[in-house]
Amino acid sequence: MFCNYEINMNSKEMSSNELLQAIELTVAALKKGQVILYPTDTIWGIGCDTENKSSVERVQQIKKNKEKGNLVILVNSIMMLRDCLISVHPRIETLLVYHKKPLTIIYDNPNNLPNYLISSDGTVAIRVSQDPFIHSIIDKFGRPIVSTSASLDSTKKIPSDFESIDTYIKEEVDFICPYKNLENMDGHPSVMARYNRKGDLEFLRS
């Protein structure tokens, strides 16, 4: 495991320099093609560079997921979202601006995305993260990142804190982010909705 730094379990105790260092280390790991374990805007997740196929495959292997896709892509702006899709319906843009909880939307019109990120049904799940830490990582990295829950499968309880993450996952990833997002992470999966080209929106998880 690539991590020589202790996990800081209280983000309020981190100095601004320590926080910046955590961002720098995480971005450096992504640039090296490493698989990271990190606090997202919802729960602890496993992630990597969306443009590194071997890293995405390793994430799938760690998750023991045999299905293509089934991953969430994190972006930090509607502009970056537009780059991932053929088009973004105005209703969706409005919803993303005013929806307060983290919202993952499944789209059926992906564009400019590698085939290995697209599910077998031709859809892609994307979340515009408003969390400052994730926003900074994506901004500094320069492109979207992969996110999937730090659990082995959907039948197991999703870990709400670092201690409850399976030891297997901690040992398999290359880098563990030394930042614990206690202030903004609520320990629950994001709200999830499905959108199609007709402009219809169906909430799948609230």
C-alpha positions in Angstrom: 0.0 0.0 0.0 1.3 3.4 -1.0 0.7 5.6 2.1 3.3 6.7 4.6 0.9 9.2 6.2 -1.4 8.6 9.1 -5.1 9.0 8.4 -6.3 12.2 10.1 -9.7 11.3 11.5 -10.6 14.9 12.3 -10.4 17.4 9.4 -11.1 20.3 11.8 -7.7 19.6 13.3 -5.8 19.8 10.0 -4.0 23.0 9.2 -4.4 24.7 5.9 -0.9 23.4 4.9 -1.8 19.8 5.9 -5.0 20.1 3.8 -3.1 21.4 0.8 -0.6 18.5 1.3 -3.4 16.0 1.3 -4.7 17.4 -2.0 -1.2 17.4 -3.5 -0.6 13.8 -2.5 -3.9 12.6 -3.8 -3.5 14.3 -7.1 0.1 12.9 -7.4 -1.3 9.4 -6.8 -3.9 9.9 -9.5 -1.3 11.2 -12.0 0.8 8.0 -11.3 -2.1 5.9 -12.2 -2.7 4.6 -8.7 -5.9 3.5 -7.2 -6.9 5.7 -4.3 -9.1 5.3 -1.2 -10.5 8.7 -0.4 -13.4 10.5 1.3 -15.9 11.7 -1.3 -18.8 14.1 -0.7 -20.9 11.2 0.5 -18.9 8.1 1.7 -15.4 6.7 1.5 -14.7 5.7 -2.1 -12.3 3.9 -4.3 -11.1 5.9 -7.3 -8.7 6.6 -10.0 -8.0 8.5 -13.2 -10.9 8.1 -15.7 -8.5 8.0 -18.6 -6.3 5.2 -17.2 -7.9 1.9 -18.4 -5.6 -0.3 -16.3 -6.4 1.7 -13.1 -10.2 1.5 -13.8 -9.8 -2.3 -14.3 -8.0 -2.6 -11.0 -10.8 -0.7 -9.3 -13.3 -3.2 -10.7 -11.0 -6.1 -9.6 -10.8 -4.7 -6.1 -14.6 -4.4 -6.0 -14.9 -7.9 -7.5 -17.2 -6.4 -10.0 -17.5 -8.3 -13.3 -19.9 -5.9 -15.0 -18.5 -3.2 -17.3 -19.1 0.3 -16.1 -21.2 0.5 -12.9 -18.9 3.3 -11.7 -19.6 6.9 -10.8 -17.7 9.7 -12.5 -17.1 12.8 -10.3 -16.8 16.2 -12.0 -16.5 19.6 -10.3 -18.6 21.8 -12.6 -21.5 21.8 -15.1 -18.9 22.8 -17.7 -17.0 19.6 -17.1 -20.3 17.6 -17.1 -21.0 19.0 -20.5 -17.7 17.6 -21.8 -18.9 14.1 -20.8 -22.3 14.2 -22.5 -23.7 14.9 -25.9 -26.0 17.5 -24.3 -27.3 18.5 -20.9 -31.0 19.3 -20.6 -31.7 22.7 -19.1 -33.8 21.0 -16.4 -30.8 19.1 -15.3 -28.6 22.2 -15.0 -31.3 23.9 -12.9 -31.7 20.8 -10.7 -27.9 20.6 -10.2 -27.7 24.3 -9.2 -30.5 24.1 -6.6 -30.3 20.5 -5.3 -28.6 20.6 -1.9 -27.7 17.0 -1.4 -25.1 15.2 -3.5 -26.9 14.0 -6.6 -25.7 11.3 -9.0 -27.6 11.2 -12.4 -27.5 8.3 -14.8 -27.4 9.6 -18.4 -28.0 7.8 -21.6 -26.0 10.1 -23.9 -22.3 9.8 -22.9 -19.7 11.6 -25.0 -15.9 11.9 -25.0 -15.7 9.1 -22.4 -13.7 5.8 -22.8 -15.9 2.8 -23.6 -14.8 1.0 -20.4 -16.5 3.7 -18.3 -19.9 3.2 -20.0 -22.2 0.5 -18.6 -23.4 -2.3 -20.8 -26.8 -0.5 -21.3 -25.0 2.5 -22.7 -25.4 4.7 -19.7 -23.0 6.6 -17.4 -23.4 7.8 -13.9 -22.0 11.3 -13.1 -22.1 13.5 -10.0 -21.2 17.2 -9.9 -19.4 17.4 -6.6 -19.8 20.6 -4.6 -17.5 19.4 -1.8 -14.5 21.8 -1.5 -12.0 19.0 -1.1 -13.1 16.9 -4.0 -13.6 20.1 -6.1 -9.9 21.0 -5.4 -8.6 17.6 -6.3 -10.5 17.5 -9.6 -9.5 21.1 -10.4 -5.8 20.4 -9.8 -5.9 17.1 -11.6 -7.6 18.6 -14.5 -10.2 16.0 -15.4 -12.9 13.8 -13.8 -12.1 10.9 -11.5 -13.7 7.6 -10.8 -15.7 6.9 -7.7 -17.2 3.7 -6.3 -18.1 2.8 -2.7 -15.3 1.4 -0.6 -17.3 -1.9 -0.1 -16.9 -5.2 -1.8 -20.4 -5.5 -3.2 -23.8 -4.0 -3.0 -25.1 -6.6 -0.6 -22.7 -5.5 2.2 -23.3 -2.4 4.3 -21.6 0.6 2.9 -18.9 1.8 5.4 -19.8 5.2 6.9 -16.3 5.7 8.4 -12.7 4.7 7.7 -12.6 2.1 10.5 -15.5 0.1 9.0 -13.8 -0.3 5.6 -12.8 -3.9 4.9 -9.1 -4.5 5.5 -8.9 -6.2 2.1 -9.7 -2.9 0.4 -7.2 -0.9 2.5 -4.5 -3.4 1.5 -5.4 -3.5 -2.2 -5.4 0.2 -3.0 -2.2 2.0 -3.7 -2.8 5.2 -1.8 -5.0 6.1 1.2 -5.9 9.8 1.4 -4.7 11.3 4.7 -7.8 13.5 4.9 -11.1 12.6 6.7 -13.9 14.7 5.4 -15.9 14.9 8.7 -17.5 18.3 7.9 -19.2 17.5 4.6 -19.4 13.7 4.3 -22.7 12.4 5.7 -21.9 8.6 5.4 -24.8 7.9 3.0 -24.8 7.2 -0.7 -25.9 10.1 -2.9 -29.4 10.7 -4.2 -29.6 8.9 -7.6 -31.8 9.7 -10.6 -32.0 8.6 -14.2 -32.3 11.0 -17.0 -33.1 10.4 -20.7 -33.1 12.5 -23.9 -36.8 13.2 -23.6 -36.1 15.2 -20.5 -37.7 12.7 -18.1 -36.1 12.4 -14.7 -36.8 9.4 -12.4 -35.4 9.3 -8.8 -34.0 5.8 -8.1 -32.6 6.5 -4.7 -33.3 9.3 -2.2 
